[in-house]
Amino acid sequence: MDILVWLIPISLFLGGLGLVAFIWTVRSDQYEDPDGTSQRILSDQWDEHPKP
């Protein structure tokens, strides 16, 4: 039972760290256009003239 004194705070800390990382990625627009990249890689529009 003494191990629970360590495991519960560590798990809460790691869960909070994951939540903060997720909120940071949402605020920095990491998930803004998930379908655009998958379609853009198949297009040959920018092969000869790369995007500036």
Phi and psi in radians as a Rosetta constraint file:
Dihedral C 1 N 2 CA 2 C 2 CIRCULARHARMONIC -1.191 0.35
Dihedral N 2 CA 2 C 2 N 3 CIRCULARHARMONIC -0.416 0.35
Dihedral C 2 N 3 CA 3 C 3 CIRCULARHARMONIC -1.219 0.35
Dihedral N 3 CA 3 C 3 N 4 CIRCULARHARMONIC -0.477 0.35
Dihedral C 3 N 4 CA 4 C 4 CIRCULARHARMONIC -1.129 0.35
Dihedral N 4 CA 4 C 4 N 5 CIRCULARHARMONIC -0.458 0.35
Dihedral C 4 N 5 CA 5 C 5 CIRCULARHARMONIC -1.116 0.35
Dihedral N 5 CA 5 C 5 N 6 CIRCULARHARMONIC -0.509 0.35
Dihedral C 5 N 6 CA 6 C 6 CIRCULARHARMONIC -1.594 0.35
Dihedral N 6 CA 6 C 6 N 7 CIRCULARHARMONIC -0.743 0.35
Dihedral C 6 N 7 CA 7 C 7 CIRCULARHARMONIC -1.216 0.35
Dihedral N 7 CA 7 C 7 N 8 CIRCULARHARMONIC -0.666 0.35
Dihedral C 7 N 8 CA 8 C 8 CIRCULARHARMONIC -1.143 0.35
Dihedral N 8 CA 8 C 8 N 9 CIRCULARHARMONIC -0.859 0.35
Dihedral C 8 N 9 CA 9 C 9 CIRCULARHARMONIC -1.130 0.35
Dihedral N 9 CA 9 C 9 N 10 CIRCULARHARMONIC -0.632 0.35
Dihedral C 9 N 10 CA 10 C 10 CIRCULARHARMONIC -1.137 0.35
Dihedral N 10 CA 10 C 10 N 11 CIRCULARHARMONIC -0.748 0.35
Dihedral C 10 N 11 CA 11 C 11 CIRCULARHARMONIC -1.183 0.35
Dihedral N 11 CA 11 C 11 N 12 CIRCULARHARMONIC -0.650 0.35
Dihedral C 11 N 12 CA 12 C 12 CIRCULARHARMONIC -1.145 0.35
Dihedral N 12 CA 12 C 12 N 13 CIRCULARHARMONIC -0.685 0.35
Dihedral C 12 N 13 CA 13 C 13 CIRCULARHARMONIC -1.129 0.35
Dihedral N 13 CA 13 C 13 N 14 CIRCULARHARMONIC -0.797 0.35
Dihedral C 13 N 14 CA 14 C 14 CIRCULARHARMONIC -1.161 0.35
Dihedral N 14 CA 14 C 14 N 15 CIRCULARHARMONIC -0.663 0.35
Dihedral C 14 N 15 CA 15 C 15 CIRCULARHARMONIC -1.120 0.35
Dihedral N 15 CA 15 C 15 N 16 CIRCULARHARMONIC -0.738 0.35
Dihedral C 15 N 16 CA 16 C 16 CIRCULARHARMONIC -1.128 0.35
Dihedral N 16 CA 16 C 16 N 17 CIRCULARHARMONIC -0.669 0.35
Dihedral C 16 N 17 CA 17 C 17 CIRCULARHARMONIC -1.104 0.35
Dihedral N 17 CA 17 C 17 N 18 CIRCULARHARMONIC -0.728 0.35
Dihedral C 17 N 18 CA 18 C 18 CIRCULARHARMONIC -1.133 0.35
Dihedral N 18 CA 18 C 18 N 19 CIRCULARHARMONIC -0.678 0.35
Dihedral C 18 N 19 CA 19 C 19 CIRCULARHARMONIC -1.143 0.35
Dihedral N 19 CA 19 C 19 N 20 CIRCULARHARMONIC -0.743 0.35
Dihedral C 19 N 20 CA 20 C 20 CIRCULARHARMONIC -1.112 0.35
Dihedral N 20 CA 20 C 20 N 21 CIRCULARHARMONIC -0.721 0.35
Dihedral C 20 N 21 CA 21 C 21 CIRCULARHARMONIC -1.119 0.35
Dihedral N 21 CA 21 C 21 N 22 CIRCULARHARMONIC -0.701 0.35
Dihedral C 21 N 22 CA 22 C 22 CIRCULARHARMONIC -1.135 0.35
Dihedral N 22 CA 22 C 22 N 23 CIRCULARHARMONIC -0.774 0.35
Dihedral C 22 N 23 CA 23 C 23 CIRCULARHARMONIC -1.100 0.35
Dihedral N 23 CA 23 C 23 N 24 CIRCULARHARMONIC -0.666 0.35
Dihedral C 23 N 24 CA 24 C 24 CIRCULARHARMONIC -1.112 0.35
Dihedral N 24 CA 24 C 24 N 25 CIRCULARHARMONIC -0.731 0.35
Dihedral C 24 N 25 CA 25 C 25 CIRCULARHARMONIC -1.202 0.35
Dihedral N 25 CA 25 C 25 N 26 CIRCULARHARMONIC -0.597 0.35
Dihedral C 25 N 26 CA 26 C 26 CIRCULARHARMONIC -1.189 0.35
Dihedral N 26 CA 26 C 26 N 27 CIRCULARHARMONIC -0.737 0.35
Dihedral C 26 N 27 CA 27 C 27 CIRCULARHARMONIC -1.239 0.35
Dihedral N 27 CA 27 C 27 N 28 CIRCULARHARMONIC -0.428 0.35
Dihedral C 27 N 28 CA 28 C 28 CIRCULARHARMONIC -1.662 0.35
Dihedral N 28 CA 28 C 28 N 29 CIRCULARHARMONIC 0.338 0.35
Dihedral C 28 N 29 CA 29 C 29 CIRCULARHARMONIC 1.000 0.35
Dihedral N 29 CA 29 C 29 N 30 CIRCULARHARMONIC 0.723 0.35
Dihedral C 29 N 30 CA 30 C 30 CIRCULARHARMONIC -1.275 0.35
Dihedral N 30 CA 30 C 30 N 31 CIRCULARHARMONIC -0.398 0.35
Dihedral C 30 N 31 CA 31 C 31 CIRCULARHARMONIC -1.952 0.35
Dihedral N 31 CA 31 C 31 N 32 CIRCULARHARMONIC 0.446 0.35
Dihedral C 31 N 32 CA 32 C 32 CIRCULARHARMONIC -1.204 0.35
Dihedral N 32 CA 32 C 32 N 33 CIRCULARHARMONIC -0.767 0.35
Dihedral C 32 N 33 CA 33 C 33 CIRCULARHARMONIC -2.405 0.35
Dihedral N 33 CA 33 C 33 N 34 CIRCULARHARMONIC 1.277 0.35
Dihedral C 33 N 34 CA 34 C 34 CIRCULARHARMONIC -1.223 0.35
Dihedral N 34 CA 34 C 34 N 35 CIRCULARHARMONIC -0.509 0.35
Dihedral C 34 N 35 CA 35 C 35 CIRCULARHARMONIC -1.452 0.35
Dihedral N 35 CA 35 C 35 N 36 CIRCULARHARMONIC -0.436 0.35
Dihedral C 35 N 36 CA 36 C 36 CIRCULARHARMONIC -1.097 0.35
Dihedral N 36 CA 36 C 36 N 37 CIRCULARHARMONIC -0.758 0.35
Dihedral C 36 N 37 CA 37 C 37 CIRCULARHARMONIC -1.162 0.35
Dihedral N 37 CA 37 C 37 N 38 CIRCULARHARMONIC -0.689 0.35
Dihedral C 37 N 38 CA 38 C 38 CIRCULARHARMONIC -1.192 0.35
Dihedral N 38 CA 38 C 38 N 39 CIRCULARHARMONIC -0.527 0.35
Dihedral C 38 N 39 CA 39 C 39 CIRCULARHARMONIC -1.435 0.35
Dihedral N 39 CA 39 C 39 N 40 CIRCULARHARMONIC -0.587 0.35
Dihedral C 39 N 40 CA 40 C 40 CIRCULARHARMONIC -1.178 0.35
Dihedral N 40 CA 40 C 40 N 41 CIRCULARHARMONIC -0.559 0.35
Dihedral C 40 N 41 CA 41 C 41 CIRCULARHARMONIC -1.232 0.35
Dihedral N 41 CA 41 C 41 N 42 CIRCULARHARMONIC -0.421 0.35
Dihedral C 41 N 42 CA 42 C 42 CIRCULARHARMONIC -1.502 0.35
Dihedral N 42 CA 42 C 42 N 43 CIRCULARHARMONIC -0.281 0.35
Dihedral C 42 N 43 CA 43 C 43 CIRCULARHARMONIC -1.480 0.35
Dihedral N 43 CA 43 C 43 N 44 CIRCULARHARMONIC 2.470 0.35
Dihedral C 43 N 44 CA 44 C 44 CIRCULARHARMONIC -1.739 0.35
Dihedral N 44 CA 44 C 44 N 45 CIRCULARHARMONIC 0.318 0.35
Dihedral C 44 N 45 CA 45 C 45 CIRCULARHARMONIC -1.095 0.35
Dihedral N 45 CA 45 C 45 N 46 CIRCULARHARMONIC -0.637 0.35
Dihedral C 45 N 46 CA 46 C 46 CIRCULARHARMONIC -1.842 0.35
Dihedral N 46 CA 46 C 46 N 47 CIRCULARHARMONIC 0.261 0.35
Dihedral C 46 N 47 CA 47 C 47 CIRCULARHARMONIC -1.171 0.35
Dihedral N 47 CA 47 C 47 N 48 CIRCULARHARMONIC -0.827 0.35
Dihedral C 47 N 48 CA 48 C 48 CIRCULARHARMONIC -1.466 0.35
Dihedral N 48 CA 48 C 48 N 49 CIRCULARHARMONIC -0.563 0.35
Dihedral C 48 N 49 CA 49 C 49 CIRCULARHARMONIC -2.184 0.35
Dihedral N 49 CA 49 C 49 N 50 CIRCULARHARMONIC 1.627 0.35
Dihedral C 49 N 50 CA 50 C 50 CIRCULARHARMONIC -1.050 0.35
Dihedral N 50 CA 50 C 50 N 51 CIRCULARHARMONIC 2.681 0.35
Dihedral C 50 N 51 CA 51 C 51 CIRCULARHARMONIC -1.105 0.35
Dihedral N 51 CA 51 C 51 N 52 CIRCULARHARMONIC 2.342 0.35
